[in-house]
Amino acid sequence: MALFSKKPAVQTEVDFTRLPKHIAIIMDGNGRWAKKRGLPRTAGHAAGAETFRTIATYCKEIGIDYLTVYAFSTENWKRPEVEVSAIMGLLKKYLLEAIGQMERDRVKMEFFGDLSPLTSELRELCERTREISRHYEGCQVNICLNYGGRDELVRAARAFALDCVEGRTDPNHLSQEQFGGYLFSRGVPDPDLVIRPSGELRLSNFLLWQSAYAEFYFTDVLWPDFSKEELHRAIAAYQSRNRRFGGV
């Protein structure tokens, strides 16, 4: 299918008056990037963190309203302890820097996922960024942390069932919009464009409900090498498509 082609789109010019409102990115390829250079996987994660900083800043500059990134999945705990510790250390470093710069940059931050397994220090940093964000308008960056699409749906189903048992809602009147209010992403519009670098052609348990009608862009570029130019290619590919949402 052409939708899953990894070849660059023929159209490369971006119409900045028709940008997607919400871009979601699976930040994949850090480990392979490091391996190609004879470096430890932790070095790949550090490089990927800098790419995230660059792309998030650029999305704000060009007027993207929402950016959602897959930072750490519910399955990533299976990785070696040293790698998990390095990722959490990078997250702490980023949050500390972000808190210091949020007044200047006016970027809102939110977290999708179950934060309870994190250290108390990381949980407090996440809550501080959320609290500061409540005072800002503009670009919102959503960080999926200890997040899994199936886990999100199970949690939503449990919360809805509890509301039904306790008489707060009627299961016979459940709508898609109402169910969406039980998700981590409640209040955030669904992504228009989902980008996956690294050459893999799958969602990997990312935003399963929210991506129902998203456009996809896959590229062989590894995440640490993902550039503004590659983002332009993704947006240009998105703009070249006719989104019918099941219609004609």
N, C-alpha and C positions, 0 to 999 in steps of 0.2 A: 504494500500500500504506500502511496506517495506520502501519506501523513507521517509515516515512520521513517522516511528517508533521512539519512545522515548527510546527504549532499547539501552544500550551501544553497540557499534560495536564489533563484535567478534575480529577483528584485533585491537590491542591497541598500537602496535609499530609504531612509526613515521619514515618514510624515509625522512630524512632532505635534501636529494638531489632532492626530488620531491614535494616540498612544493607548495601550491597554491600561485599564484602571488598576488591575491587580496582577502582578507577576509573582510566580512561585518558582523556586529553584531547588533542585536536589543537588547539594554541593558534593559531588562525587569525584573520586580520582586522586585524592590526596596521597594515599598509600602508593599507588602506581607511579605517581609523579616522583615521589621520593626514591622508590626502587630504581627507576630509570637513571637516577643520578648517584646511585650508590649511597644514599642517605637513609637514616632511620625513618620509619613511618611518622614519628613525631615531627620531623622537619617538614614533612608534607602538610601536616595539619597546621603548622605555624604559617606556612606559605599560603594555605587556603584561607586562613583567618585574615590575612592581609588582603587577599582578593575579595573576600566578603566586605571588608571595610571600603574598598575602592568602589565596588559595584553598588553597595547600599548608598554611598554618598552620591554617586552618579545618578541613581534612580531618583533621589530627592531633587537633584539639580534639574533634571529634565521634566519633572512633574508627574512621576508615578505616584499614585496615592497609597498603594499598599505593596509591600514586598514581603513575601513569606519564604523563609529558608529552612531547609531540613538540616539541623545541626547535629542532632544525636537521637537515634531511634531507640525504641524499647528493646530492640534486638542487639544494639551496639554494646550492651553490658557484657556480651559474650567475648568481646575482644580482650587481648592481654591487658592485665591490670596497669602496666606502665603506660600503655596507649590511652586507656580511659582516663588515667590521672593527668596525662598531658593535655587531653581535650578539655577537661574540667579546669585545668590551670589556665589555658588560653581563654576560656569563657570568663573566668574571674578577672583576668587582665583586661579583657575587652569591656566588661561591665564597669569596672572601676574607671577606665578611660571615658566610657560613654557617659557615665554620671557626671564627670567633670566637664563634658562638652555639650551636654544636652541643652543647656541654657543658650549656648551660642548657635547650635545646629538646628534646634527646634524639631528634632526627630522623635516621634513617639515610638515606644517599644512595648511589645506585648509578648507573652510566652504561651505557646500551645503545648500541652502535655502535662504529665503528672510530675510535679517538682518534688514530691515528698521524699524520694530516695536521695536527693542531693544533700550536700552538707548544709548545716544551718547557715553558714556564712554565705553560700551561694544563694540559698533561698531568700535570705535577707537582701542581698544585692538585687535579685530579680524583683522583689517587692518594692525596693526603693526606686528602681527604674520605672516600674508601673505607676507609682505614686507621682513621680515627677512628670510622667507623660500625660497625666490627666489634665494638666494645665496648658497643654499645647494643642494646636491644630496643625494639619499638614500631613506629610508622609509618615506612615506607620510601618515599622518593621516588626514582623512577627517571627519569633525564633521558635522553631519546633524543637523542643528539648525533652528527652525521654518521652518521645511522641511515637505513636503508631496509629495508623488509620483504623485498624480493626479494634484496637484497644479503645479508641475514641468512641466508636460506634457502640461497643458493649457498655461503656460507661454511660453514654447517653440513654441507651435502652433501660439500664438499671434506674437512672434518675427519673425517666418518664414513668416506669412501672411503679416506683415509689410514690410519685405524685398521684397516680391513679388509685393506688391502695389507700392513700390518705385523703382521697376525695378532692384533690386540688385540680384535677382535670379529668376529662371524659375520653377514654380510649377510642370511642366511636367517632370522635370529632378530630382525631389527629391529622394534621396536614404536614406537608414537607416543610413549610415555613416554621410551624410550631416545633417540629423535631429538630430543625436546625438550631433552635434556641438552646438545645441541650448540649451542643458541641462546643469544643474549645474555641472555635472560630465564631461563636455567636456575635452578631453585629457587624461582621466583616463580610463584604461581598465575595462571592466565589471567584477563584482565579480565572482570568481570561487566558493566560498563557502560562504553561508549565514548561520549564527548561530543565533538561538533564544533560550535563556534560559527561564525558568519560567513555562514551561509546555504548553504554548499556541502554537497552530498550525496554525498560519496565518502570513501574511506579514505586516499587519497593515499599508498599504500605504507606504511601504519602498522600494525604488529603483525598482519601478514596471517595467520600461523599461529595466533597466540594469540587472535585475535578470532573464531574459527570459530563460537562459540556465545555471543558477547557480545550484550547488548542495546544498541541505539543510540539516542542522543538528539541531534537536530539542532535548532539554533536560529538565527535571524537575528541575534542579538546578536553584535556583534564582540567579540573576545577582551578588549581593554582595558576594555570595559563589562561583562564577565561578572562577576556578583556572587554573593554567598552565596545570595541569593534565587533566582537562576537555577540554581544548583547544587541548591537544594531542589526546583525544578521537575523537573530531570533525575532526581533520586533518586526523587521521587514517581512519575514516569512509569515508572521501572524497577520500582518496587514494585507498580505496577498490572498488570504483565504476568505471564503464566503461563509460566515457563521449563520447556520439556518436553525439551530436549536430544535432539530426534529421536523422542521417545516420544509417548504419547498422554495 
